[in-house]
Amino acid sequence: MMTTAMVQAEDMAALEAAAKKEGMLTTIALPHDWCGYGAVIDGFKAKYPGISVNELNPDAGSADELEAIRANKGNTGPQAPDVIDVGLAFGPQAKEEKLVQPYKVSTWAEIPDAVKDADGYWYGDYYGVMSFMVNKDLVDKVPTDWSDLLGKDYAGQVALAGDPRASNQAILAVLASGLSEGAKAGTESGEKGLGYFKKLNDAGNFVPTIGKAGTLAQGATPIVVMWDYNALAARDTLKGNPPVEVVVPKSGVLAGVYVQAISAYAPHPNAAKLWMEYLYSDEGQNLWLKGYCHPARFNAMSKAGKVPEALLKALPPAENYAAAYFPTIAEQGDNKAAVTAGWGKVVGANVQ
């Protein structure tokens, strides 16, 4: 009888051959500076040179990704995504709408049960915590908590990294602000978070521009609320021009998990499965870690001595993450519903 390792090796060889026959993988919403995705995509292409990577709309949000699947159900052309990377709350929604198909990667057992669908329709890939990215040339007093941002020192300076009606990152920023106001995660955090951003907007501190490294450097958005891994990558990209400080707030420390899934209508299903295998391999997981993200298999790989010490030393201190709260799928779903439905009515700022 063949060993499990031999069977897996044969299965992988067959999958690789089928993927190479398809010749293409179509991704969506993967900015190269997000979680080290530039290096991840380059690594995949180097390992599988017979498969080209077609990258759609790098700046799309999670809702846009699901819409791209809906809009291209009968399309086998280059506008139909094979794979998606979305916020945790969007995984169950995609499964419920039958927009994704099941596939369990070979390292399935090392992905924590709390962040994966038991049937393999979606599974957690990495997480980070919500932070403030600050342009120190323009911000004299670096804020250390959410309450600070409401002060007069920050007039016209605070932005979100997405539209809270569609972007998972922005929706969870509202959740975090709600936690800082004493709310419980869920509908309450959404409602209190909307109240917080109404105060921020009424004070003239909120900037309705989607914040990123470029807008921060230009001075349009001197403070951007975003995931720590995005902020740290932006800091590295800017190389001190301007000087950037990344702050994990004292309260409302929120951890956010993103998940992977394969489109139910993927034109290149085998390439999509091979992509998943690469992402959840030791190589793929460590590339995410290099991009300042905590990968899904982090604990198992650490125990097995598979995480290079240099990558661990490059991360912010562990105590920054000690108070992080991981909202459940239900809490995220309830928060998302409150935020997307109420942003226009309560805050009234058209983020774009």
ZAMARGU-4260 file (C-alpha; in steps of 0.2 Angstrom, whole numbers, plus 5000, padded with zeros to 4 digits):
<rodrens>
0) 5000/5000/5000 | 5006/5018/4996 | 5010/5029/5010 | 4999/5045/5013 | 5014/5055/5008
5) 5016/5046/4991 | 4997/5048/4988 | 4998/5066/4991 | 5013/5068/4980 | 5004/5059/4966
10) 4989/5070/4969 | 4999/5086/4968 | 5008/5080/4952 | 4991/5077/4944 | 4984/5094/4950
15) 5000/5103/4944 | 4998/5095/4927 | 4979/5100/4926 | 4983/5117/4931 | 4997/5119/4918
20) 4985/5113/4905 | 4973/5127/4910 | 4988/5139/4909 | 4980/5154/4919 | 4974/5159/4936
25) 4963/5175/4938 | 4964/5184/4955 | 4955/5199/4961 | 4958/5212/4975 | 4976/5208/4979
30) 4987/5224/4980 | 5005/5219/4980 | 5008/5229/4996 | 4994/5220/5005 | 5001/5206/5016
35) 5016/5204/5005 | 5005/5198/4990 | 5018/5205/4978 | 5031/5192/4984 | 5017/5178/4985
40) 5012/5181/4967 | 5030/5181/4961 | 5033/5165/4971 | 5019/5156/4963 | 5024/5161/4946
45) 5042/5156/4949 | 5036/5139/4955 | 5024/5136/4941 | 5030/5146/4926 | 5018/5138/4915
50) 5003/5147/4923 | 5001/5166/4920 | 4992/5176/4934 | 4979/5188/4928 | 4976/5201/4941
55) 4959/5210/4942 | 4956/5226/4951 | 4969/5226/4965 | 4960/5239/4975 | 4943/5231/4976
60) 4934/5227/4992 | 4926/5211/4998 | 4909/5215/4992 | 4916/5219/4975 | 4924/5202/4974
65) 4908/5193/4977 | 4899/5204/4964 | 4913/5200/4952 | 4908/5181/4954 | 4889/5185/4952
70) 4892/5196/4937 | 4903/5183/4928 | 4894/5167/4931 | 4893/5162/4913 | 4909/5170/4908
75) 4925/5160/4905 | 4935/5175/4900 | 4948/5185/4909 | 4935/5195/4919 | 4929/5180/4929
80) 4939/5178/4945 | 4945/5160/4950 | 4949/5164/4968 | 4944/5177/4981 | 4952/5184/4997
85) 4938/5191/5008 | 4934/5196/5026 | 4928/5183/5037 | 4910/5188/5037 | 4910/5187/5018
90) 4914/5168/5018 | 4898/5161/5025 | 4888/5174/5014 | 4898/5167/4998 | 4894/5149/5003
95) 4875/5153/5006 | 4874/5161/4989 | 4883/5146/4981 | 4896/5157/4974 | 4911/5146/4980
100) 4916/5128/4979 | 4923/5117/4992 | 4942/5112/4992 | 4952/5106/5007 | 4971/5110/5005
105) 4984/5096/5010 | 4988/5106/5026 | 4970/5108/5031 | 4972/5100/5048 | 4984/5114/5053
110) 4971/5128/5050 | 4962/5132/5066 | 4944/5125/5066 | 4937/5142/5072 | 4942/5151/5055
115) 4937/5138/5042 | 4921/5130/5035 | 4920/5112/5040 | 4915/5107/5022 | 4930/5117/5015
120) 4920/5131/5006 | 4931/5144/5014 | 4946/5145/5026 | 4956/5158/5036 | 4972/5163/5028
125) 4980/5177/5039 | 4975/5190/5052 | 4981/5207/5059 | 4975/5220/5071 | 4968/5237/5067
130) 4980/5252/5069 | 4983/5270/5065 | 4996/5274/5051 | 5003/5292/5055 | 5012/5304/5045
135) 5024/5311/5058 | 5029/5326/5047 | 5011/5333/5048 | 5005/5326/5064 | 5013/5334/5079
140) 5006/5323/5093 | 5004/5305/5088 | 4987/5298/5094 | 4988/5283/5105 | 4969/5279/5106
145) 4953/5281/5097 | 4947/5294/5109 | 4962/5305/5104 | 4957/5306/5086 | 4941/5316/5091
150) 4952/5330/5098 | 4955/5347/5089 | 4973/5342/5085 | 4967/5331/5071 | 4956/5342/5061
155) 4955/5336/5043 | 4967/5322/5046 | 4958/5305/5049 | 4954/5293/5035 | 4948/5275/5033
160) 4957/5263/5021 | 4941/5259/5012 | 4922/5263/5010 | 4913/5256/5025 | 4898/5252/5014
165) 4909/5239/5005 | 4926/5237/5012 | 4929/5223/5025 | 4944/5233/5032 | 4933/5249/5034
170) 4918/5239/5041 | 4930/5232/5055 | 4938/5249/5058 | 4920/5254/5063 | 4918/5239/5074
175) 4935/5243/5083 | 4929/5261/5086 | 4913/5254/5094 | 4923/5242/5105 | 4933/5257/5111
180) 4917/5266/5116 | 4912/5251/5127 | 4901/5241/5115 | 4900/5223/5113 | 4905/5216/5096
185) 4890/5214/5084 | 4875/5225/5081 | 4880/5236/5096 | 4898/5239/5090 | 4891/5244/5073
190) 4879/5256/5080 | 4891/5264/5093 | 4905/5264/5080 | 4894/5274/5068 | 4891/5286/5082
195) 4909/5287/5085 | 4912/5291/5066 | 4898/5304/5066 | 4907/5313/5080 | 4923/5312/5071
200) 4914/5319/5055 | 4905/5332/5064 | 4921/5338/5072 | 4928/5340/5055 | 4942/5327/5058
205) 4936/5314/5046 | 4942/5314/5028 | 4930/5305/5016 | 4945/5299/5005 | 4951/5281/5004
210) 4968/5282/5013 | 4983/5273/5007 | 5002/5276/5007 | 5001/5288/4993 | 4987/5299/5001
215) 4996/5299/5017 | 5013/5304/5009 | 5004/5318/4999 | 4996/5325/5015 | 4978/5322/5010
220) 4976/5309/5024 | 4989/5311/5037 | 4981/5298/5048 | 4974/5282/5041 | 4965/5268/5050
225) 4970/5251/5043 | 4977/5234/5046 | 4994/5234/5055 | 5002/5224/5041 | 4996/5236/5028
230) 5003/5251/5038 | 5019/5242/5041 | 5022/5238/5023 | 5017/5256/5018 | 5030/5262/5031
235) 5044/5251/5023 | 5039/5257/5005 | 5040/5276/5010 | 5057/5273/5018 | 5056/5288/5029
240) 5049/5300/5017 | 5038/5305/5026 | 5042/5297/5043 | 5028/5285/5048 | 5023/5278/5065
245) 5011/5263/5066 | 5001/5263/5082 | 4990/5249/5089 | 4977/5259/5100 | 4976/5256/5118
250) 4958/5251/5117 | 4947/5243/5104 | 4961/5232/5099 | 4953/5222/5085 | 4960/5207/5076
255) 4953/5203/5059 | 4954/5186/5049 | 4953/5185/5030 | 4948/5170/5021 | 4951/5161/5004
260) 4939/5153/4993 | 4937/5146/4975 | 4924/5153/4964 | 4910/5140/4960 | 4911/5147/4942
265) 4930/5147/4941 | 4936/5146/4923 | 4953/5138/4929 | 4948/5127/4944 | 4964/5117/4945
270) 4975/5132/4944 | 4964/5139/4958 | 4967/5123/4969 | 4985/5124/4965 | 4986/5142/4971
275) 4977/5137/4987 | 4990/5123/4990 | 5004/5136/4987 | 4996/5149/4999 | 4995/5136/5013
280) 5012/5128/5010 | 5026/5133/5022 | 5033/5144/5008 | 5017/5153/5005 | 5013/5155/5024
285) 5030/5162/5027 | 5029/5175/5013 | 5013/5181/5022 | 5023/5182/5038 | 5036/5192/5029
290) 5022/5204/5024 | 5019/5207/5043 | 5003/5195/5043 | 5001/5181/5055 | 4997/5166/5044
295) 4983/5154/5048 | 4996/5140/5051 | 5007/5151/5062 | 5005/5141/5078 | 5008/5124/5070
300) 5023/5130/5060 | 5030/5138/5075 | 5029/5122/5085 | 5037/5113/5071 | 5052/5125/5069
305) 5046/5130/5052 | 5046/5149/5055 | 5063/5158/5052 | 5069/5168/5067 | 5072/5184/5056
310) 5053/5185/5052 | 5048/5184/5070 | 5060/5198/5075 | 5053/5209/5061 | 5036/5208/5069
315) 5030/5221/5081 | 5031/5216/5100 | 5020/5202/5105 | 5012/5213/5119 | 5004/5224/5106
320) 4993/5210/5101 | 4989/5204/5119 | 4973/5213/5121 | 4967/5209/5103 | 4949/5203/5102
325) 4944/5191/5088 | 4925/5193/5084 | 4915/5178/5079 | 4908/5176/5062 | 4890/5180/5069
330) 4897/5196/5078 | 4906/5202/5062 | 4890/5198/5052 | 4879/5208/5064 | 4892/5222/5064
335) 4893/5222/5045 | 4874/5223/5043 | 4873/5238/5055 | 4887/5247/5047 | 4883/5245/5029
340) 4864/5249/5032 | 4868/5264/5043 | 4883/5273/5037 | 4874/5284/5025 | 4860/5289/5037
345) 4871/5291/5053 | 4888/5297/5046 | 4883/5304/5029 | 4901/5305/5022 | 4903/5298/5005
350) 4920/5289/5006 | 4928/5287/4989
</rodrens>
